[in-house]
Amino acid sequence: MKANQYWWHSQNKARGQGCTRVPACWLPRGHRGNCQPRYERGDYVKAEFPDEVTEIGQWMWVRIDGYDHEKQLIFGRLDNEALNKYEGRLNVGSEVAVSYARIREHRKASEFEK
């Protein structure tokens, strides 16, 4: 199944017909039902973390340790320092759970290498 997902993701992206609701969803734009992203352990996602005090959010990178497609959550560790204070709750290496709705970008670890 993963080979088919990869092929469809590549085809949809090449044609400009990839899903725009969730980064890395392998289904075509306008599909019905839940998105089905191809997140894997070791991938990185850029997620939005809201600040409850200032209401100004910050986007930070999270390295994926696991995921739950049914609940639409990824689990991982924060991979960069927070500019906002977050009262010491978010630091490099903090374990977090992130909703698919808060994910803004998805990259493979190899994309960060030169």
Biopython code that builds the backbone (N, CA, C, O; Angstrom):
import numpy as np
from Bio.PDB.StructureBuilder import StructureBuilder

atoms = [
    (1, "MET", "N", (0.820, -1.204, 0.000)),
    (1, "MET", "CA", (0.000, 0.000, 0.000)),
    (1, "MET", "C", (0.856, 1.257, 0.000)),
    (1, "MET", "O", (0.507, 2.242, -0.651)),
    (2, "LYS", "N", (1.998, 1.237, 0.738)),
    (2, "LYS", "CA", (2.840, 2.427, 0.789)),
    (2, "LYS", "C", (3.351, 2.804, -0.591)),
    (2, "LYS", "O", (3.451, 3.990, -0.907)),
    (3, "ALA", "N", (3.679, 1.808, -1.428)),
    (3, "ALA", "CA", (4.159, 2.098, -2.774)),
    (3, "ALA", "C", (3.072, 2.814, -3.564)),
    (3, "ALA", "O", (3.362, 3.778, -4.272)),
    (4, "ASN", "N", (1.837, 2.365, -3.457)),
    (4, "ASN", "CA", (0.735, 3.025, -4.153)),
    (4, "ASN", "C", (0.522, 4.438, -3.634)),
    (4, "ASN", "O", (0.284, 5.356, -4.420)),
    (5, "GLN", "N", (0.603, 4.625, -2.324)),
    (5, "GLN", "CA", (0.441, 5.960, -1.749)),
    (5, "GLN", "C", (1.526, 6.888, -2.268)),
    (5, "GLN", "O", (1.250, 8.032, -2.629)),
    (6, "TYR", "N", (2.756, 6.400, -2.304)),
    (6, "TYR", "CA", (3.861, 7.216, -2.791)),
    (6, "TYR", "C", (3.633, 7.597, -4.257)),
    (6, "TYR", "O", (3.823, 8.753, -4.636)),
    (7, "TRP", "N", (3.227, 6.628, -5.078)),
    (7, "TRP", "CA", (2.989, 6.888, -6.483)),
    (7, "TRP", "C", (1.875, 7.919, -6.671)),
    (7, "TRP", "O", (2.035, 8.872, -7.433)),
    (8, "TRP", "N", (0.754, 7.731, -5.982)),
    (8, "TRP", "CA", (-0.359, 8.676, -6.099)),
    (8, "TRP", "C", (0.038, 10.062, -5.598)),
    (8, "TRP", "O", (-0.313, 11.069, -6.212)),
    (9, "HIS", "N", (0.769, 10.116, -4.483)),
    (9, "HIS", "CA", (1.219, 11.409, -3.958)),
    (9, "HIS", "C", (2.088, 12.119, -4.997)),
    (9, "HIS", "O", (1.914, 13.314, -5.236)),
    (10, "SER", "N", (3.012, 11.399, -5.607)),
    (10, "SER", "CA", (3.893, 11.976, -6.628)),
    (10, "SER", "C", (3.103, 12.443, -7.842)),
    (10, "SER", "O", (3.343, 13.535, -8.359)),
    (11, "GLN", "N", (2.168, 11.629, -8.295)),
    (11, "GLN", "CA", (1.358, 11.986, -9.473)),
    (11, "GLN", "C", (0.488, 13.212, -9.209)),
    (11, "GLN", "O", (0.440, 14.133, -10.023)),
    (12, "ASN", "N", (-0.196, 13.216, -8.070)),
    (12, "ASN", "CA", (-1.063, 14.352, -7.739)),
    (12, "ASN", "C", (-0.259, 15.638, -7.604)),
    (12, "ASN", "O", (-0.684, 16.696, -8.067)),
    (13, "LYS", "N", (0.905, 15.542, -6.966)),
    (13, "LYS", "CA", (1.755, 16.715, -6.778)),
    (13, "LYS", "C", (2.283, 17.223, -8.123)),
    (13, "LYS", "O", (2.280, 18.429, -8.370)),
    (14, "ALA", "N", (2.734, 16.314, -8.991)),
    (14, "ALA", "CA", (3.270, 16.695, -10.301)),
    (14, "ALA", "C", (2.214, 17.388, -11.159)),
    (14, "ALA", "O", (2.540, 18.284, -11.937)),
    (15, "ARG", "N", (0.979, 16.990, -11.027)),
    (15, "ARG", "CA", (-0.115, 17.592, -11.802)),
    (15, "ARG", "C", (-0.719, 18.822, -11.136)),
    (15, "ARG", "O", (-1.623, 19.449, -11.689)),
    (16, "GLY", "N", (-0.225, 19.166, -9.956)),
    (16, "GLY", "CA", (-0.791, 20.290, -9.231)),
    (16, "GLY", "C", (-2.164, 19.983, -8.667)),
    (16, "GLY", "O", (-2.950, 20.890, -8.394)),
    (17, "GLN", "N", (-2.449, 18.705, -8.493)),
    (17, "GLN", "CA", (-3.766, 18.286, -8.009)),
    (17, "GLN", "C", (-3.710, 17.666, -6.626)),
    (17, "GLN", "O", (-4.650, 16.979, -6.223)),
    (18, "GLY", "N", (-2.619, 17.894, -5.881)),
    (18, "GLY", "CA", (-2.500, 17.339, -4.543)),
    (18, "GLY", "C", (-3.439, 18.002, -3.557)),
    (18, "GLY", "O", (-3.831, 19.154, -3.741)),
    (19, "CYS", "N", (-3.796, 17.288, -2.525)),
    (19, "CYS", "CA", (-4.649, 17.809, -1.461)),
    (19, "CYS", "C", (-3.975, 19.016, -0.812)),
    (19, "CYS", "O", (-2.767, 19.004, -0.573)),
    (20, "THR", "N", (-4.744, 20.037, -0.532)),
    (20, "THR", "CA", (-4.199, 21.240, 0.096)),
    (20, "THR", "C", (-4.647, 21.384, 1.548)),
    (20, "THR", "O", (-4.259, 22.337, 2.224)),
    (21, "ARG", "N", (-5.457, 20.449, 2.030)),
    (21, "ARG", "CA", (-5.961, 20.551, 3.404)),
    (21, "ARG", "C", (-4.934, 20.133, 4.439)),
    (21, "ARG", "O", (-4.808, 20.792, 5.471)),
    (22, "VAL", "N", (-4.199, 19.060, 4.196)),
    (22, "VAL", "CA", (-3.198, 18.545, 5.126)),
    (22, "VAL", "C", (-1.918, 18.289, 4.335)),
    (22, "VAL", "O", (-1.944, 17.546, 3.353)),
    (23, "PRO", "N", (-0.786, 18.896, 4.749)),
    (23, "PRO", "CA", (0.455, 18.611, 4.039)),
    (23, "PRO", "C", (0.744, 17.114, 4.059)),
    (23, "PRO", "O", (0.519, 16.448, 5.070)),
    (24, "ALA", "N", (1.235, 16.592, 2.959)),
    (24, "ALA", "CA", (1.622, 15.185, 2.820)),
    (24, "ALA", "C", (0.447, 14.239, 2.615)),
    (24, "ALA", "O", (0.643, 13.024, 2.588)),
    (25, "CYS", "N", (-0.755, 14.752, 2.471)),
    (25, "CYS", "CA", (-1.886, 13.873, 2.146)),
    (25, "CYS", "C", (-1.667, 13.366, 0.724)),
    (25, "CYS", "O", (-1.400, 14.155, -0.183)),
    (26, "TRP", "N", (-1.777, 12.059, 0.528)),
    (26, "TRP", "CA", (-1.506, 11.489, -0.788)),
    (26, "TRP", "C", (-2.731, 11.480, -1.696)),
    (26, "TRP", "O", (-2.633, 11.113, -2.866)),
    (27, "LEU", "N", (-3.865, 11.876, -1.172)),
    (27, "LEU", "CA", (-5.099, 11.879, -1.962)),
    (27, "LEU", "C", (-5.186, 13.138, -2.834)),
    (27, "LEU", "O", (-4.506, 14.126, -2.555)),
    (28, "PRO", "N", (-6.013, 13.114, -3.883)),
    (28, "PRO", "CA", (-6.126, 14.280, -4.760)),
    (28, "PRO", "C", (-6.928, 15.414, -4.123)),
    (28, "PRO", "O", (-7.687, 15.199, -3.179)),
    (29, "ARG", "N", (-6.748, 16.614, -4.651)),
    (29, "ARG", "CA", (-7.491, 17.780, -4.191)),
    (29, "ARG", "C", (-8.987, 17.525, -4.334)),
    (29, "ARG", "O", (-9.440, 16.965, -5.333)),
    (30, "GLY", "N", (-9.747, 17.942, -3.329)),
    (30, "GLY", "CA", (-11.197, 17.796, -3.362)),
    (30, "GLY", "C", (-11.697, 16.411, -2.979)),
    (30, "GLY", "O", (-12.876, 16.113, -3.171)),
    (31, "HIS", "N", (-10.826, 15.555, -2.440)),
    (31, "HIS", "CA", (-11.276, 14.217, -2.056)),
    (31, "HIS", "C", (-12.304, 14.304, -0.935)),
    (31, "HIS", "O", (-12.394, 15.307, -0.227)),
    (32, "ARG", "N", (-13.072, 13.239, -0.792)),
    (32, "ARG", "CA", (-14.056, 13.159, 0.288)),
    (32, "ARG", "C", (-13.485, 12.341, 1.424)),
    (32, "ARG", "O", (-12.657, 11.456, 1.211)),
    (33, "GLY", "N", (-13.934, 12.642, 2.636)),
    (33, "GLY", "CA", (-13.447, 11.903, 3.796)),
    (33, "GLY", "C", (-12.194, 12.533, 4.375)),
    (33, "GLY", "O", (-11.768, 13.606, 3.948)),
    (34, "ASN", "N", (-11.613, 11.858, 5.348)),
    (34, "ASN", "CA", (-10.431, 12.367, 6.031)),
    (34, "ASN", "C", (-9.195, 12.294, 5.148)),
    (34, "ASN", "O", (-9.069, 11.420, 4.291)),
    (35, "CYS", "N", (-8.295, 13.226, 5.379)),
    (35, "CYS", "CA", (-7.008, 13.204, 4.692)),
    (35, "CYS", "C", (-6.209, 11.999, 5.183)),
    (35, "CYS", "O", (-6.406, 11.519, 6.299)),
    (36, "GLN", "N", (-5.312, 11.524, 4.334)),
    (36, "GLN", "CA", (-4.464, 10.393, 4.680)),
    (36, "GLN", "C", (-3.012, 10.765, 4.378)),
    (36, "GLN", "O", (-2.481, 10.420, 3.322)),
    (37, "PRO", "N", (-2.378, 11.470, 5.311)),
    (37, "PRO", "CA", (-0.999, 11.879, 5.076)),
    (37, "PRO", "C", (-0.029, 10.715, 5.184)),
    (37, "PRO", "O", (-0.344, 9.681, 5.773)),
    (38, "ARG", "N", (1.132, 10.889, 4.619)),
    (38, "ARG", "CA", (2.166, 9.866, 4.620)),
    (38, "ARG", "C", (3.232, 10.201, 5.649)),
    (38, "ARG", "O", (4.419, 10.123, 5.333)),
    (39, "TYR", "N", (2.863, 10.565, 6.852)),
    (39, "TYR", "CA", (3.840, 10.856, 7.897)),
    (39, "TYR", "C", (4.515, 9.566, 8.335)),
    (39, "TYR", "O", (3.871, 8.524, 8.448)),
    (40, "GLU", "N", (5.821, 9.646, 8.580)),
    (40, "GLU", "CA", (6.561, 8.496, 9.055)),
    (40, "GLU", "C", (7.480, 8.923, 10.182)),
    (40, "GLU", "O", (7.851, 10.092, 10.296)),
    (41, "ARG", "N", (7.839, 7.963, 11.008)),
    (41, "ARG", "CA", (8.766, 8.219, 12.116)),
    (41, "ARG", "C", (10.066, 8.806, 11.553)),
    (41, "ARG", "O", (10.619, 8.285, 10.584)),
    (42, "GLY", "N", (10.545, 9.883, 12.163)),
    (42, "GLY", "CA", (11.768, 10.539, 11.708)),
    (42, "GLY", "C", (11.518, 11.722, 10.790)),
    (42, "GLY", "O", (12.420, 12.531, 10.571)),
    (43, "ASP", "N", (10.290, 11.844, 10.238)),
    (43, "ASP", "CA", (9.935, 13.007, 9.423)),
    (43, "ASP", "C", (9.824, 14.234, 10.313)),
    (43, "ASP", "O", (9.759, 14.122, 11.537)),
    (44, "TYR", "N", (9.804, 15.399, 9.691)),
    (44, "TYR", "CA", (9.623, 16.656, 10.409)),
    (44, "TYR", "C", (8.362, 17.344, 9.927)),
    (44, "TYR", "O", (8.040, 17.314, 8.739)),
    (45, "VAL", "N", (7.650, 17.966, 10.860)),
    (45, "VAL", "CA", (6.511, 18.810, 10.496)),
    (45, "VAL", "C", (6.682, 20.163, 11.168)),
    (45, "VAL", "O", (7.198, 20.260, 12.281)),
    (46, "LYS", "N", (6.242, 21.202, 10.474)),
    (46, "LYS", "CA", (6.216, 22.530, 11.068)),
    (46, "LYS", "C", (4.800, 22.736, 11.568)),
    (46, "LYS", "O", (3.847, 22.715, 10.790)),
    (47, "ALA", "N", (4.668, 22.936, 12.869)),
    (47, "ALA", "CA", (3.346, 23.034, 13.491)),
    (47, "ALA", "C", (3.178, 24.383, 14.161)),
    (47, "ALA", "O", (4.138, 24.995, 14.629)),
    (48, "GLU", "N", (1.940, 24.825, 14.195)),
    (48, "GLU", "CA", (1.615, 26.097, 14.839)),
    (48, "GLU", "C", (1.295, 25.856, 16.312)),
    (48, "GLU", "O", (0.469, 25.011, 16.656)),
    (49, "PHE", "N", (1.974, 26.623, 17.176)),
    (49, "PHE", "CA", (1.727, 26.567, 18.612)),
    (49, "PHE", "C", (1.187, 27.925, 19.045)),
    (49, "PHE", "O", (1.920, 28.914, 19.014)),
    (50, "PRO", "N", (-0.081, 27.991, 19.448)),
    (50, "PRO", "CA", (-0.660, 29.274, 19.852)),
    (50, "PRO", "C", (-0.156, 29.717, 21.226)),
    (50, "PRO", "O", (0.162, 28.886, 22.077)),
    (51, "ASP", "N", (-0.087, 31.010, 21.429)),
    (51, "ASP", "CA", (0.266, 31.585, 22.727)),
    (51, "ASP", "C", (-1.030, 32.085, 23.347)),
    (51, "ASP", "O", (-1.672, 32.983, 22.801)),
    (52, "GLU", "N", (-1.417, 31.518, 24.475)),
    (52, "GLU", "CA", (-2.699, 31.851, 25.097)),
    (52, "GLU", "C", (-2.745, 33.286, 25.611)),
    (52, "GLU", "O", (-3.826, 33.868, 25.704)),
    (53, "VAL", "N", (-1.596, 33.863, 25.944)),
    (53, "VAL", "CA", (-1.560, 35.217, 26.493)),
    (53, "VAL", "C", (-1.631, 36.260, 25.387)),
    (53, "VAL", "O", (-2.496, 37.135, 25.407)),
    (54, "THR", "N", (-0.713, 36.164, 24.416)),
    (54, "THR", "CA", (-0.648, 37.177, 23.354)),
    (54, "THR", "C", (-1.534, 36.846, 22.168)),
    (54, "THR", "O", (-1.815, 37.712, 21.339)),
    (55, "GLU", "N", (-1.977, 35.596, 22.082)),
    (55, "GLU", "CA", (-2.767, 35.095, 20.962)),
    (55, "GLU", "C", (-1.999, 35.156, 19.649)),
    (55, "GLU", "O", (-2.596, 35.085, 18.575)),
    (56, "ILE", "N", (-0.675, 35.289, 19.729)),
    (56, "ILE", "CA", (0.176, 35.254, 18.551)),
    (56, "ILE", "C", (0.863, 33.896, 18.546)),
    (56, "ILE", "O", (1.607, 33.561, 19.467)),
    (57, "GLY", "N", (0.610, 33.125, 17.509)),
    (57, "GLY", "CA", (1.177, 31.791, 17.439)),
    (57, "GLY", "C", (2.594, 31.803, 16.891)),
    (57, "GLY", "O", (3.073, 32.804, 16.359)),
    (58, "GLN", "N", (3.245, 30.662, 17.037)),
    (58, "GLN", "CA", (4.593, 30.482, 16.526)),
    (58, "GLN", "C", (4.655, 29.127, 15.840)),
    (58, "GLN", "O", (4.077, 28.157, 16.329)),
    (59, "TRP", "N", (5.351, 29.052, 14.711)),
    (59, "TRP", "CA", (5.518, 27.790, 14.016)),
    (59, "TRP", "C", (6.856, 27.201, 14.402)),
    (59, "TRP", "O", (7.876, 27.889, 14.363)),
    (60, "MET", "N", (6.862, 25.916, 14.779)),
    (60, "MET", "CA", (8.094, 25.261, 15.194)),
    (60, "MET", "C", (8.169, 23.864, 14.588)),
    (60, "MET", "O", (7.148, 23.244, 14.291)),
    (61, "TRP", "N", (9.391, 23.383, 14.411)),
    (61, "TRP", "CA", (9.614, 22.061, 13.853)),
    (61, "TRP", "C", (9.490, 20.984, 14.926)),
    (61, "TRP", "O", (9.975, 21.140, 16.047)),
    (62, "VAL", "N", (8.835, 19.896, 14.558)),
    (62, "VAL", "CA", (8.652, 18.743, 15.431)),
    (62, "VAL", "C", (9.136, 17.507, 14.673)),
    (62, "VAL", "O", (8.742, 17.279, 13.529)),
    (63, "ARG", "N", (9.985, 16.718, 15.312)),
    (63, "ARG", "CA", (10.419, 15.451, 14.709)),
    (63, "ARG", "C", (9.449, 14.361, 15.151)),
    (63, "ARG", "O", (9.211, 14.181, 16.345)),
    (64, "ILE", "N", (8.896, 13.644, 14.196)),
    (64, "ILE", "CA", (7.837, 12.673, 14.473)),
    (64, "ILE", "C", (8.398, 11.385, 15.080)),
    (64, "ILE", "O", (9.332, 10.777, 14.556)),
    (65, "ASP", "N", (7.787, 10.991, 16.212)),
    (65, "ASP", "CA", (8.097, 9.710, 16.851)),
    (65, "ASP", "C", (6.996, 8.690, 16.570)),
    (65, "ASP", "O", (7.249, 7.486, 16.581)),
    (66, "GLY", "N", (5.769, 9.170, 16.318)),
    (66, "GLY", "CA", (4.646, 8.284, 16.061)),
    (66, "GLY", "C", (3.439, 9.091, 15.608)),
    (66, "GLY", "O", (3.491, 10.320, 15.558)),
    (67, "TYR", "N", (2.359, 8.405, 15.281)),
    (67, "TYR", "CA", (1.155, 9.080, 14.800)),
    (67, "TYR", "C", (-0.065, 8.206, 15.038)),
    (67, "TYR", "O", (0.044, 6.994, 15.226)),
    (68, "ASP", "N", (-1.221, 8.840, 15.026)),
    (68, "ASP", "CA", (-2.496, 8.141, 15.133)),
    (68, "ASP", "C", (-3.391, 8.727, 14.050)),
    (68, "ASP", "O", (-3.970, 9.799, 14.226)),
    (69, "HIS", "N", (-3.503, 8.009, 12.914)),
    (69, "HIS", "CA", (-4.273, 8.526, 11.786)),
    (69, "HIS", "C", (-5.753, 8.671, 12.130)),
    (69, "HIS", "O", (-6.409, 9.596, 11.651)),
    (70, "GLU", "N", (-6.284, 7.773, 12.950)),
    (70, "GLU", "CA", (-7.705, 7.844, 13.296)),
    (70, "GLU", "C", (-8.029, 9.115, 14.076)),
    (70, "GLU", "O", (-9.039, 9.765, 13.808)),
    (71, "LYS", "N", (-7.175, 9.475, 15.043)),
    (71, "LYS", "CA", (-7.398, 10.677, 15.853)),
    (71, "LYS", "C", (-6.759, 11.905, 15.214)),
    (71, "LYS", "O", (-6.900, 13.014, 15.729)),
    (72, "GLN", "N", (-6.062, 11.718, 14.105)),
    (72, "GLN", "CA", (-5.386, 12.781, 13.366)),
    (72, "GLN", "C", (-4.411, 13.551, 14.257)),
    (72, "GLN", "O", (-4.476, 14.775, 14.373)),
    (73, "LEU", "N", (-3.508, 12.795, 14.882)),
    (73, "LEU", "CA", (-2.474, 13.364, 15.748)),
    (73, "LEU", "C", (-1.113, 12.809, 15.380)),
    (73, "LEU", "O", (-0.992, 11.652, 14.976)),
    (74, "ILE", "N", (-0.082, 13.642, 15.520)),
    (74, "ILE", "CA", (1.288, 13.143, 15.475)),
    (74, "ILE", "C", (1.891, 13.369, 16.847)),
    (74, "ILE", "O", (1.511, 14.296, 17.562)),
    (75, "PHE", "N", (2.837, 12.511, 17.207)),
    (75, "PHE", "CA", (3.537, 12.615, 18.474)),
    (75, "PHE", "C", (5.017, 12.766, 18.158)),
    (75, "PHE", "O", (5.551, 12.065, 17.298)),
    (76, "GLY", "N", (5.673, 13.681, 18.854)),
    (76, "GLY", "CA", (7.084, 13.877, 18.575)),
    (76, "GLY", "C", (7.746, 14.783, 19.585)),
    (76, "GLY", "O", (7.218, 15.054, 20.664)),
    (77, "ARG", "N", (8.925, 15.243, 19.197)),
    (77, "ARG", "CA", (9.730, 16.117, 20.056)),
    (77, "ARG", "C", (10.006, 17.424, 19.333)),
    (77, "ARG", "O", (10.299, 17.449, 18.137)),
    (78, "LEU", "N", (9.906, 18.499, 20.085)),
    (78, "LEU", "CA", (10.170, 19.823, 19.548)),
    (78, "LEU", "C", (11.634, 19.903, 19.133)),
    (78, "LEU", "O", (12.518, 19.505, 19.892)),
    (79, "ASP", "N", (11.897, 20.419, 17.922)),
    (79, "ASP", "CA", (13.258, 20.421, 17.396)),
    (79, "ASP", "C", (13.870, 21.814, 17.288)),
    (79, "ASP", "O", (14.986, 21.952, 16.787)),
    (80, "ASN", "N", (13.175, 22.834, 17.739)),
    (80, "ASN", "CA", (13.784, 24.168, 17.786)),
    (80, "ASN", "C", (13.309, 24.921, 19.024)),
    (80, "ASN", "O", (12.316, 24.560, 19.656)),
    (81, "GLU", "N", (14.045, 25.972, 19.348)),
    (81, "GLU", "CA", (13.709, 26.744, 20.547)),
    (81, "GLU", "C", (12.527, 27.665, 20.283)),
    (81, "GLU", "O", (12.385, 28.228, 19.198)),
    (82, "ALA", "N", (11.702, 27.800, 21.278)),
    (82, "ALA", "CA", (10.538, 28.681, 21.179)),
    (82, "ALA", "C", (10.964, 30.129, 21.412)),
    (82, "ALA", "O", (11.715, 30.421, 22.342)),
    (83, "LEU", "N", (10.480, 31.025, 20.564)),
    (83, "LEU", "CA", (10.735, 32.445, 20.766)),
    (83, "LEU", "C", (9.801, 33.008, 21.832)),
    (83, "LEU", "O", (10.192, 33.842, 22.649)),
    (84, "ASN", "N", (8.545, 32.528, 21.803)),
    (84, "ASN", "CA", (7.600, 32.916, 22.841)),
    (84, "ASN", "C", (7.968, 32.183, 24.130)),
    (84, "ASN", "O", (8.636, 31.150, 24.080)),
    (85, "LYS", "N", (7.551, 32.693, 25.260)),
    (85, "LYS", "CA", (7.959, 32.117, 26.549)),
    (85, "LYS", "C", (7.259, 30.800, 26.868)),
    (85, "LYS", "O", (7.917, 29.866, 27.328)),
    (86, "TYR", "N", (5.973, 30.692, 26.647)),
    (86, "TYR", "CA", (5.189, 29.491, 26.947)),
    (86, "TYR", "C", (5.403, 28.999, 28.374)),
    (86, "TYR", "O", (5.212, 27.817, 28.660)),
    (87, "GLU", "N", (5.791, 29.886, 29.254)),
    (87, "GLU", "CA", (5.976, 29.603, 30.682)),
    (87, "GLU", "C", (6.824, 28.363, 30.920)),
    (87, "GLU", "O", (6.553, 27.593, 31.842)),
    (88, "GLY", "N", (7.848, 28.163, 30.099)),
    (88, "GLY", "CA", (8.756, 27.036, 30.276)),
    (88, "GLY", "C", (8.197, 25.686, 29.880)),
    (88, "GLY", "O", (8.841, 24.662, 30.112)),
    (89, "ARG", "N", (7.006, 25.660, 29.284)),
    (89, "ARG", "CA", (6.379, 24.379, 28.927)),
    (89, "ARG", "C", (6.936, 23.802, 27.628)),
    (89, "ARG", "O", (6.906, 22.587, 27.432)),
    (90, "LEU", "N", (7.446, 24.658, 26.736)),
    (90, "LEU", "CA", (7.966, 24.178, 25.453)),
    (90, "LEU", "C", (9.442, 24.520, 25.329)),
    (90, "LEU", "O", (9.822, 25.691, 25.301)),
    (91, "ASN", "N", (10.257, 23.497, 25.257)),
    (91, "ASN", "CA", (11.692, 23.649, 25.092)),
    (91, "ASN", "C", (12.153, 22.652, 24.037)),
    (91, "ASN", "O", (11.400, 21.750, 23.667)),
    (92, "VAL", "N", (13.369, 22.802, 23.553)),
    (92, "VAL", "CA", (13.916, 21.820, 22.626)),
    (92, "VAL", "C", (13.853, 20.447, 23.294)),
    (92, "VAL", "O", (14.297, 20.276, 24.429)),
    (93, "GLY", "N", (13.302, 19.482, 22.581)),
    (93, "GLY", "CA", (13.181, 18.126, 23.107)),
    (93, "GLY", "C", (11.890, 17.841, 23.846)),
    (93, "GLY", "O", (11.641, 16.698, 24.230)),
    (94, "SER", "N", (11.046, 18.874, 24.058)),
    (94, "SER", "CA", (9.763, 18.643, 24.734)),
    (94, "SER", "C", (8.902, 17.691, 23.911)),
    (94, "SER", "O", (8.816, 17.821, 22.689)),
    (95, "GLU", "N", (8.265, 16.732, 24.584)),
    (95, "GLU", "CA", (7.358, 15.821, 23.904)),
    (95, "GLU", "C", (6.033, 16.533, 23.680)),
    (95, "GLU", "O", (5.479, 17.143, 24.594)),
    (96, "VAL", "N", (5.531, 16.447, 22.445)),
    (96, "VAL", "CA", (4.285, 17.132, 22.098)),
    (96, "VAL", "C", (3.390, 16.216, 21.272)),
    (96, "VAL", "O", (3.856, 15.273, 20.633)),
    (97, "ALA", "N", (2.110, 16.513, 21.301)),
    (97, "ALA", "CA", (1.128, 15.895, 20.419)),
    (97, "ALA", "C", (0.532, 17.037, 19.602)),
    (97, "ALA", "O", (0.140, 18.062, 20.159)),
    (98, "VAL", "N", (0.464, 16.866, 18.304)),
    (98, "VAL", "CA", (0.019, 17.935, 17.411)),
    (98, "VAL", "C", (-1.102, 17.424, 16.516)),
    (98, "VAL", "O", (-0.983, 16.362, 15.904)),
    (99, "SER", "N", (-2.177, 18.176, 16.445)),
    (99, "SER", "CA", (-3.291, 17.855, 15.560)),
    (99, "SER", "C", (-2.881, 18.108, 14.112)),
    (99, "SER", "O", (-2.137, 19.047, 13.830)),
    (100, "TYR", "N", (-3.365, 17.276, 13.201)),
    (100, "TYR", "CA", (-3.090, 17.499, 11.778)),
    (100, "TYR", "C", (-3.487, 18.911, 11.359)),
    (100, "TYR", "O", (-2.847, 19.503, 10.489)),
    (101, "ALA", "N", (-4.532, 19.451, 11.967)),
    (101, "ALA", "CA", (-5.016, 20.790, 11.603)),
    (101, "ALA", "C", (-3.988, 21.878, 11.900)),
    (101, "ALA", "O", (-4.056, 22.957, 11.311)),
    (102, "ARG", "N", (-3.041, 21.622, 12.796)),
    (102, "ARG", "CA", (-2.013, 22.610, 13.160)),
    (102, "ARG", "C", (-0.724, 22.460, 12.353)),
    (102, "ARG", "O", (0.209, 23.247, 12.517)),
    (103, "ILE", "N", (-0.673, 21.457, 11.488)),
    (103, "ILE", "CA", (0.532, 21.216, 10.695)),
    (103, "ILE", "C", (0.499, 22.066, 9.438)),
    (103, "ILE", "O", (-0.485, 22.072, 8.699)),
    (104, "ARG", "N", (1.601, 22.789, 9.207)),
    (104, "ARG", "CA", (1.675, 23.704, 8.068)),
    (104, "ARG", "C", (2.647, 23.239, 6.989)),
    (104, "ARG", "O", (2.560, 23.680, 5.843)),
    (105, "GLU", "N", (3.576, 22.349, 7.350)),
    (105, "GLU", "CA", (4.585, 21.900, 6.394)),
    (105, "GLU", "C", (5.085, 20.526, 6.819)),
    (105, "GLU", "O", (5.070, 20.193, 8.004)),
    (106, "HIS", "N", (5.530, 19.727, 5.848)),
    (106, "HIS", "CA", (6.025, 18.379, 6.119)),
    (106, "HIS", "C", (7.280, 18.147, 5.290)),
    (106, "HIS", "O", (7.301, 18.429, 4.092)),
    (107, "ARG", "N", (8.324, 17.631, 5.930)),
    (107, "ARG", "CA", (9.564, 17.334, 5.213)),
    (107, "ARG", "C", (10.172, 16.043, 5.735)),
    (107, "ARG", "O", (10.015, 15.686, 6.903)),
    (108, "LYS", "N", (10.863, 15.359, 4.849)),
    (108, "LYS", "CA", (11.654, 14.191, 5.213)),
    (108, "LYS", "C", (12.970, 14.688, 5.811)),
    (108, "LYS", "O", (13.427, 15.781, 5.480)),
    (109, "ALA", "N", (13.575, 13.894, 6.686)),
    (109, "ALA", "CA", (14.839, 14.278, 7.307)),
    (109, "ALA", "C", (15.917, 14.524, 6.254)),
    (109, "ALA", "O", (16.766, 15.399, 6.424)),
    (110, "SER", "N", (15.883, 13.753, 5.168)),
    (110, "SER", "CA", (16.895, 13.901, 4.109)),
    (110, "SER", "C", (16.833, 15.254, 3.411)),
    (110, "SER", "O", (17.813, 15.669, 2.791)),
    (111, "GLU", "N", (15.715, 15.943, 3.500)),
    (111, "GLU", "CA", (15.591, 17.257, 2.879)),
    (111, "GLU", "C", (16.379, 18.334, 3.616)),
    (111, "GLU", "O", (16.601, 19.417, 3.074)),
    (112, "PHE", "N", (16.808, 18.045, 4.855)),
    (112, "PHE", "CA", (17.586, 19.006, 5.623)),
    (112, "PHE", "C", (19.084, 18.787, 5.463)),
    (112, "PHE", "O", (19.887, 19.582, 5.952)),
    (113, "GLU", "N", (19.459, 17.711, 4.780)),
    (113, "GLU", "CA", (20.883, 17.422, 4.592)),
    (113, "GLU", "C", (21.353, 18.091, 3.314)),
    (113, "GLU", "O", (20.574, 18.312, 2.388)),
    (114, "LYS", "N", (22.646, 18.411, 3.279)),
    (114, "LYS", "CA", (23.220, 19.071, 2.097)),
    (114, "LYS", "C", (23.583, 18.062, 1.050)),
    (114, "LYS", "O", (24.080, 18.429, -0.015)),
]
sb = StructureBuilder()
sb.init_structure("model")
sb.init_model(0)
sb.init_chain("A")
sb.init_seg("    ")
for serial, (resi, resn, name, xyz) in enumerate(atoms, 1):
    if name == "N":
        sb.init_residue(resn, " ", resi, " ")
    sb.init_atom(name, np.array(xyz, "f"), 0.0, 1.0, " ", f" {name:<3s}", serial, name[0])
structure = sb.get_structure()
